[in-house]
Amino acid sequence: MSGLAVAALTTGVEGVATLRAVLHRSVQLLAPDSAFMIWNSALAVVPLLFAMPLSVAPRRTAGWWCGAGAFVLFLPNAPYVLTDGIHFLDQVRGGVSNLGVFGVLVPVYLAFFALGLGSYVVCVRIARRYVNDVWGRRAAVATVFALHAVSAIGMYLGRILRLNSWDALTAPHAVVANLARLAHRMPALGVLAAFVVLITCTTLIEAGVVGLRARWREHRAVL
Protein backbone atom coordinates (compact mmCIF):
# COMPACT_ATOMS: atom_id res chain seq x y z
CA MET A 1 0.00 0.00 0.00
CA SER A 2 1.37 3.37 -1.00
CA GLY A 3 2.06 6.14 1.45
CA LEU A 4 -0.77 8.23 -0.03
CA ALA A 5 -3.29 5.43 0.49
CA VAL A 6 -2.11 4.91 4.08
CA ALA A 7 -2.48 8.63 4.79
CA ALA A 8 -5.96 8.67 3.28
CA LEU A 9 -6.98 5.61 5.29
CA THR A 10 -5.58 7.11 8.48
CA THR A 11 -7.43 10.39 7.83
CA GLY A 12 -10.64 8.46 7.21
CA VAL A 13 -10.32 6.47 10.42
CA GLU A 14 -9.58 9.61 12.42
CA GLY A 15 -12.58 11.33 10.82
CA VAL A 16 -14.89 8.47 11.75
CA ALA A 17 -13.54 8.46 15.30
CA THR A 18 -14.08 12.21 15.57
CA LEU A 19 -17.61 11.90 14.22
CA ARG A 20 -18.41 9.16 16.71
CA ALA A 21 -17.06 11.30 19.54
CA VAL A 22 -19.13 14.27 18.42
CA LEU A 23 -22.29 12.15 18.14
CA HIS A 24 -21.64 10.59 21.53
CA ARG A 25 -21.19 14.01 23.12
CA SER A 26 -24.33 15.29 21.38
CA VAL A 27 -26.35 12.40 22.76
CA GLN A 28 -24.95 13.08 26.23
CA LEU A 29 -25.95 16.76 25.98
CA LEU A 30 -29.47 15.98 24.82
CA ALA A 31 -30.12 13.02 27.10
CA PRO A 32 -31.47 15.10 30.03
CA ASP A 33 -33.88 16.94 27.70
CA SER A 34 -34.91 14.21 25.29
CA ALA A 35 -37.83 12.83 27.32
CA PHE A 36 -39.71 16.10 27.80
CA MET A 37 -38.86 17.25 24.26
CA ILE A 38 -40.43 14.15 22.73
CA TRP A 39 -43.47 14.33 25.00
CA ASN A 40 -44.03 18.07 24.55
CA SER A 41 -43.49 17.82 20.79
CA ALA A 42 -46.23 15.21 20.61
CA LEU A 43 -48.56 17.38 22.70
CA ALA A 44 -47.80 20.38 20.49
CA VAL A 45 -49.17 18.53 17.46
CA VAL A 46 -52.37 17.33 19.18
CA PRO A 47 -54.38 20.56 18.64
CA LEU A 48 -53.50 20.44 14.95
CA LEU A 49 -54.98 16.94 14.78
CA PHE A 50 -58.22 18.38 16.13
CA ALA A 51 -58.20 21.55 14.03
CA MET A 52 -57.91 19.91 10.63
CA PRO A 53 -60.95 17.60 10.78
CA LEU A 54 -63.03 20.21 12.64
CA SER A 55 -62.44 22.75 9.86
CA VAL A 56 -63.83 20.45 7.16
CA ALA A 57 -66.70 18.88 9.08
CA PRO A 58 -69.97 19.31 7.15
CA ARG A 59 -72.05 20.00 10.27
CA ARG A 60 -71.51 21.30 13.79
CA THR A 61 -72.86 18.38 15.78
CA ALA A 62 -72.46 17.66 19.49
CA GLY A 63 -69.33 15.70 18.59
CA TRP A 64 -67.99 18.70 16.71
CA TRP A 65 -68.43 20.96 19.75
CA CYS A 66 -66.72 18.38 21.96
CA GLY A 67 -63.85 18.32 19.50
CA ALA A 68 -63.73 22.12 19.49
CA GLY A 69 -63.52 22.08 23.29
CA ALA A 70 -60.68 19.57 23.17
CA PHE A 71 -58.93 21.74 20.58
CA VAL A 72 -59.08 24.75 22.89
CA LEU A 73 -57.90 22.71 25.89
CA PHE A 74 -54.88 21.30 24.06
CA LEU A 75 -53.96 24.40 22.04
CA PRO A 76 -51.73 25.89 24.80
CA ASN A 77 -49.47 22.85 24.51
CA ALA A 78 -48.19 24.12 21.16
CA PRO A 79 -46.70 27.46 22.33
CA TYR A 80 -45.89 25.93 25.71
CA VAL A 81 -42.66 24.60 24.22
CA LEU A 82 -41.29 28.15 24.39
CA THR A 83 -41.29 27.91 28.18
CA ASP A 84 -38.98 24.91 27.92
CA GLY A 85 -36.27 27.43 27.13
CA ILE A 86 -35.53 27.33 30.86
CA HIS A 87 -33.99 23.91 30.31
CA PHE A 88 -31.76 25.36 27.61
CA LEU A 89 -30.56 28.00 30.08
CA ASP A 90 -29.94 25.31 32.68
CA GLN A 91 -27.74 23.47 30.19
CA VAL A 92 -25.78 26.61 29.36
CA ARG A 93 -25.29 27.45 33.02
CA GLY A 94 -24.17 23.88 33.57
CA GLY A 95 -20.90 24.57 31.83
CA VAL A 96 -21.54 23.24 28.32
CA SER A 97 -18.83 24.26 25.87
CA ASN A 98 -19.48 26.85 23.16
CA LEU A 99 -19.37 24.09 20.56
CA GLY A 100 -21.97 22.13 22.50
CA VAL A 101 -24.20 25.17 22.88
CA PHE A 102 -24.07 26.48 19.30
CA GLY A 103 -23.43 23.18 17.55
CA VAL A 104 -25.99 21.02 19.36
CA LEU A 105 -28.30 22.76 21.80
CA VAL A 106 -29.17 25.86 19.77
CA PRO A 107 -30.15 23.97 16.56
CA VAL A 108 -32.14 21.36 18.48
CA TYR A 109 -34.00 23.89 20.60
CA LEU A 110 -34.69 26.10 17.58
CA ALA A 111 -36.24 23.12 15.79
CA PHE A 112 -38.19 22.31 18.96
CA PHE A 113 -39.53 25.86 19.23
CA ALA A 114 -40.29 25.96 15.49
CA LEU A 115 -42.41 22.81 15.77
CA GLY A 116 -44.48 24.21 18.62
CA LEU A 117 -44.90 27.70 17.17
CA GLY A 118 -45.55 26.32 13.71
CA SER A 119 -48.32 24.08 15.01
CA TYR A 120 -49.79 27.01 16.95
CA VAL A 121 -49.79 29.42 14.03
CA VAL A 122 -51.38 26.87 11.71
CA CYS A 123 -54.06 26.09 14.32
CA VAL A 124 -54.89 29.77 14.80
CA ARG A 125 -55.05 30.31 11.04
CA ILE A 126 -57.39 27.35 10.60
CA ALA A 127 -59.64 28.55 13.42
CA ARG A 128 -59.69 32.12 12.09
CA ARG A 129 -60.53 31.05 8.55
CA TYR A 130 -63.28 28.71 9.72
CA VAL A 131 -64.92 31.26 12.04
CA ASN A 132 -64.63 33.96 9.36
CA ASP A 133 -66.41 31.76 6.82
CA VAL A 134 -69.18 30.81 9.23
CA TRP A 135 -69.71 33.80 11.51
CA GLY A 136 -67.86 36.68 9.87
CA ARG A 137 -64.74 38.79 10.28
CA ARG A 138 -65.50 40.28 13.70
CA ALA A 139 -66.10 36.87 15.20
CA ALA A 140 -62.87 35.64 13.61
CA VAL A 141 -60.84 38.50 15.14
CA ALA A 142 -62.44 37.91 18.55
CA THR A 143 -61.69 34.19 18.26
CA VAL A 144 -58.03 34.81 17.54
CA PHE A 145 -57.62 37.08 20.57
CA ALA A 146 -59.54 34.59 22.71
CA LEU A 147 -57.25 31.74 21.59
CA HIS A 148 -54.18 33.82 22.39
CA ALA A 149 -55.59 34.61 25.83
CA VAL A 150 -56.48 30.99 26.57
CA SER A 151 -53.05 29.84 25.40
CA ALA A 152 -51.26 32.45 27.52
CA ILE A 153 -53.22 31.33 30.59
CA GLY A 154 -52.52 27.70 29.74
CA MET A 155 -48.79 28.38 29.45
CA TYR A 156 -48.82 29.94 32.92
CA LEU A 157 -50.86 27.12 34.45
CA GLY A 158 -48.58 24.54 32.87
CA ARG A 159 -45.19 26.09 33.56
CA ILE A 160 -45.75 27.72 36.95
CA LEU A 161 -48.53 25.67 38.50
CA ARG A 162 -47.67 22.40 36.68
CA LEU A 163 -51.20 21.68 35.47
CA ASN A 164 -52.02 19.70 32.33
CA SER A 165 -54.71 20.15 29.69
CA TRP A 166 -56.61 17.09 30.87
CA ASP A 167 -56.75 18.45 34.43
CA ALA A 168 -59.69 20.54 33.25
CA LEU A 169 -61.60 17.25 33.09
CA THR A 170 -59.91 15.17 35.77
CA ALA A 171 -59.38 17.90 38.39
CA PRO A 172 -61.63 20.85 37.47
CA HIS A 173 -61.77 22.16 41.03
CA ALA A 174 -57.97 22.48 41.14
CA VAL A 175 -57.97 24.31 37.81
CA VAL A 176 -60.66 26.76 38.94
CA ALA A 177 -58.89 27.35 42.25
CA ASN A 178 -55.61 28.08 40.49
CA LEU A 179 -57.29 30.37 37.97
CA ALA A 180 -58.20 32.61 40.89
CA ARG A 181 -54.48 33.28 41.35
CA LEU A 182 -54.44 35.16 38.06
CA ALA A 183 -56.06 38.07 39.86
CA HIS A 184 -52.75 38.72 41.61
CA ARG A 185 -50.23 41.07 40.08
CA MET A 186 -47.31 38.79 39.18
CA PRO A 187 -49.38 35.97 37.64
CA ALA A 188 -51.38 38.55 35.68
CA LEU A 189 -48.17 40.14 34.38
CA GLY A 190 -46.85 36.72 33.40
CA VAL A 191 -50.00 35.90 31.45
CA LEU A 192 -49.95 39.35 29.82
CA ALA A 193 -46.33 38.85 28.77
CA ALA A 194 -47.16 35.46 27.26
CA PHE A 195 -50.17 37.01 25.49
CA VAL A 196 -47.98 39.70 23.93
CA VAL A 197 -45.34 37.15 22.90
CA LEU A 198 -47.96 34.97 21.21
CA ILE A 199 -49.46 37.87 19.28
CA THR A 200 -46.02 39.11 18.25
CA CYS A 201 -44.72 35.70 17.17
CA THR A 202 -47.90 34.84 15.29
CA THR A 203 -47.96 38.18 13.49
CA LEU A 204 -44.30 37.99 12.49
CA ILE A 205 -44.53 34.40 11.31
CA GLU A 206 -47.68 35.04 9.27
CA ALA A 207 -46.15 38.18 7.77
CA GLY A 208 -43.05 36.19 6.86
CA VAL A 209 -45.13 33.46 5.21
CA VAL A 210 -47.13 36.03 3.24
CA GLY A 211 -43.91 37.69 2.10
CA LEU A 212 -42.37 34.41 1.01
CA ARG A 213 -45.50 33.48 -0.91
CA ALA A 214 -45.47 36.84 -2.68
CA ARG A 215 -41.81 36.43 -3.62
CA TRP A 216 -42.50 32.90 -4.87
CA ARG A 217 -45.38 34.11 -7.06
CA GLU A 218 -43.17 36.86 -8.47
CA HIS A 219 -40.45 34.32 -9.17
CA ARG A 220 -42.88 31.98 -10.95
CA ALA A 221 -44.29 34.89 -12.96
CA VAL A 222 -40.81 35.79 -14.19
CA LEU A 223 -40.15 32.20 -15.19
C-alpha positions, 0 to 999 in steps of 0.5 A, a space after each residue: 500500500 502506497 504512502 498516499 493510500 495509508 495517509 488517506 486511510 488514516 485520515 478516514 479512520 480519524 474522521 470516523 472516530 471524531 464523528 463518533 465522539 461528536 455524536 456521543 457528546 451530542 447524545 450526552 448533551 441531549 439526554 437530560 432533555 430528550 424525554 420532555 422534548 419528545 413528549 411536549 413535541 407530541 402534545 404540540 401537534 395534538 391541537 392540529 390533529 383536532 383543528 384539521 378535521 373540525 375545519 372540514 366537518 360538514 355539520 356542527 354536531 355535538 361531537 364537533 363541539 366536543 372536538 372544538 372544546 378539546 382543541 381549545 384545551 390542548 392548544 396551549 401545549 403548542 406554544 408551551 414549548 417556548 417555556 422549555 427554554 428554561 432547560 436550555 438555560 440550565 444546560 448553558 449554566 451547567 458549563 456546556 462548551 461553546 461548541 456544544 451550545 451552538 453546535 448542538 443545543 441551539 439547533 435542536 431547541 430552535 427546531 423544537 420551538 419551530 415545531 411548537 410555534 408552527 403548530 400554533 400558528 397553523 391552528 390559529 389560522 385554521 380557526 380564524 378562517 373557519 370562524 370567518 367563513 361561518 360567523 364573519 370577520 369580527 367573530 374571527 378576530 375575537 376568536 383569535 384574541 380569545 385563543 391567544 388569551 387561553 393559550 397564555 393562561 394555559 402556558 402559565 398554568 402549565 409552567 408555573 402551577 404544573 397543570 395539564 390540559 386534561 386536568 380541566 376534566 380530571 381535576 376541574 376544582 384544582 384548575 378553577 382554584 388556580 385560575 383565581 391566582 391570576 387576579 394577583 399582580 405577578 401571575 397577571 403580568 406573566 400571562 400578559 407577557 405570554 399574550 404579547 409574545 404569542 401575538 407578536 410571534 404569530 404576526 411575524 410568522 404570518 407576515 413572513 409566510 405572506 412575504 415568502 409566498 409573494 416572492 414565490 409568485 413573483 419568481 414563478 411569474 418571471 419564469 
